[in-house]
Amino acid sequence: MTGGQLAREQKELIKLLPLNVGLRPFLYRSLVSPKRLFFVIAMSWAIGFASAVPSSFGVGGWFLDPGPRAIPSCVLTVTDDLGQGFVAIGTFVPYALQLGCYLAVYWTVLFRHVKRRRQVALAAPNRVAELGRERRRLDAVRTLLCSFL
């Protein structure tokens, strides 16, 4: 096989590589669709309501009444285990969901990076620049994850 034939085969293999491997702008659009954004915003409101509305009606606790001259505040007094559960839902569940989302993005980027690296190594060994970009993207995702923790 001559050098020209090998180069043509490598170009054909590169064309066959999936385009959604790695972080690409058009992939970001599919990940952040209006339906998904609506779902994320709706779940944030649902968690807030799930933790605050029952206590507003005296279930699990009550909000302090500062009196007629004091400045009103939103201080919740927990009266039983149910109230502690509502406070835990409003406090820990959002952080757990955010951590889960960060980990999902991290693992997705990591697996795509590994898959892309294997495909590029098989198809075209001279794609070092593209691997460098993907490594920087992976480092950026790691930085986001570490900054959250």
C-alpha positions as CSV (number, residue, x, y, z in Angstrom):
1,M,0.0,0.0,0.0
2,T,1.4,3.4,-1.0
3,G,1.5,6.5,1.1
4,G,-1.3,8.1,-1.0
5,Q,-3.6,5.1,-0.5
6,L,-3.0,5.1,3.2
7,A,-3.8,8.8,3.4
8,R,-7.0,8.3,1.5
9,E,-8.0,5.5,3.7
10,Q,-7.3,7.6,6.8
11,K,-9.5,10.4,5.4
12,E,-12.3,8.0,4.8
13,L,-12.0,6.6,8.3
14,I,-12.1,10.1,9.7
15,K,-15.3,10.8,7.8
16,L,-16.9,7.7,9.3
17,L,-16.1,8.8,12.9
18,P,-19.2,9.9,14.8
19,L,-19.5,13.7,15.0
20,N,-21.0,13.7,18.5
21,V,-17.8,12.4,20.2
22,G,-16.3,15.1,22.4
23,L,-17.8,18.5,23.2
24,R,-19.0,20.3,20.1
25,P,-21.2,23.4,19.9
26,F,-24.0,21.5,18.1
27,L,-23.9,18.8,20.8
28,Y,-24.3,21.5,23.4
29,R,-27.5,22.7,21.7
30,S,-29.0,19.2,21.8
31,L,-28.0,18.8,25.5
32,V,-29.5,22.2,26.4
33,S,-32.8,22.0,24.6
34,P,-35.8,24.1,25.7
35,K,-37.6,21.0,27.1
36,R,-34.6,20.1,29.2
37,L,-34.2,23.6,30.5
38,F,-37.9,23.8,31.4
39,F,-37.5,20.5,33.3
40,V,-34.5,21.7,35.3
41,I,-36.3,25.0,36.2
42,A,-39.5,23.2,37.0
43,M,-37.7,20.7,39.3
44,S,-36.0,23.5,41.1
45,W,-39.4,25.1,41.8
46,A,-40.9,21.8,42.8
47,I,-38.1,21.1,45.4
48,G,-38.6,24.6,46.8
49,F,-42.4,24.1,47.1
50,A,-42.0,20.6,48.5
51,S,-39.9,21.9,51.3
52,A,-41.6,25.2,52.1
53,V,-45.4,24.8,51.5
54,P,-46.1,22.2,54.2
55,S,-44.5,24.3,56.9
56,S,-46.5,27.3,55.7
57,F,-49.6,25.5,56.8
58,G,-48.2,24.3,60.1
59,V,-47.1,20.8,59.1
60,G,-43.8,20.0,60.6
61,G,-43.1,23.5,61.9
62,W,-44.2,27.1,61.7
63,F,-42.7,30.4,60.6
64,L,-42.0,32.8,63.5
65,D,-44.2,35.7,63.9
66,P,-42.0,38.6,64.9
67,G,-44.9,40.8,66.2
68,P,-46.5,43.9,65.0
69,R,-43.5,46.3,65.2
70,A,-40.7,43.9,64.2
71,I,-39.4,43.3,60.7
72,P,-41.0,40.1,59.3
73,S,-38.6,37.2,58.7
74,C,-38.8,33.7,57.3
75,V,-37.4,31.8,60.2
76,L,-38.8,28.3,60.3
77,T,-39.2,26.6,63.7
78,V,-39.1,22.9,63.3
79,T,-41.4,21.0,65.6
80,D,-41.0,17.3,64.7
81,D,-39.2,14.9,62.4
82,L,-41.4,15.7,59.5
83,G,-40.3,19.3,59.7
84,Q,-36.7,18.2,59.8
85,G,-37.4,16.1,56.6
86,F,-38.7,19.2,54.8
87,V,-35.7,21.2,55.8
88,A,-33.4,18.4,54.6
89,I,-35.2,18.2,51.3
90,G,-34.8,21.9,50.8
91,T,-31.2,21.9,51.8
92,F,-29.5,18.7,50.7
93,V,-31.5,17.5,47.6
94,P,-30.6,20.5,45.4
95,Y,-26.9,20.0,46.2
96,A,-27.1,16.2,45.6
97,L,-28.9,16.8,42.2
98,Q,-26.3,19.3,41.2
99,L,-23.4,17.0,42.2
100,G,-25.1,14.2,40.2
101,C,-25.4,16.4,37.1
102,Y,-21.8,17.4,37.4
103,L,-20.7,13.8,37.7
104,A,-22.8,12.8,34.8
105,V,-21.3,15.5,32.6
106,Y,-17.8,14.6,33.8
107,W,-18.2,10.9,33.1
108,T,-19.8,11.6,29.7
109,V,-17.0,13.8,28.7
110,L,-14.4,11.4,30.0
111,F,-15.9,8.4,28.2
112,R,-16.3,10.4,24.9
113,H,-12.7,11.5,25.3
114,V,-11.4,8.0,25.7
115,K,-13.6,6.7,22.8
116,R,-12.5,9.6,20.5
117,R,-8.8,9.0,21.5
118,R,-9.0,5.3,20.5
119,Q,-10.8,6.1,17.2
120,V,-8.3,8.8,16.3
121,A,-5.4,6.6,17.2
122,L,-6.8,3.9,14.8
123,A,-7.7,6.3,12.0
124,A,-5.2,9.1,12.0
125,P,-2.2,9.2,14.3
126,N,-1.4,12.8,13.3
127,R,-4.5,14.3,15.1
128,V,-2.5,15.4,18.1
129,A,-3.9,19.0,18.0
130,E,-7.5,17.7,18.3
131,L,-6.5,15.5,21.3
132,G,-5.0,18.5,22.9
133,R,-8.2,20.4,22.6
134,E,-10.2,17.5,24.1
135,R,-7.7,17.2,26.9
136,R,-8.2,20.9,27.7
137,R,-12.0,20.5,27.6
138,L,-11.7,17.5,30.0
139,D,-9.5,19.6,32.3
140,A,-12.1,22.3,32.3
141,V,-14.8,19.9,33.3
142,R,-12.6,18.5,36.1
143,T,-12.0,22.1,37.3
144,L,-15.8,22.7,37.4
145,L,-16.3,19.5,39.3
146,C,-13.5,20.3,41.8
147,S,-14.7,23.9,42.3
148,F,-18.2,22.5,43.2
149,L,-16.7,20.1,45.7
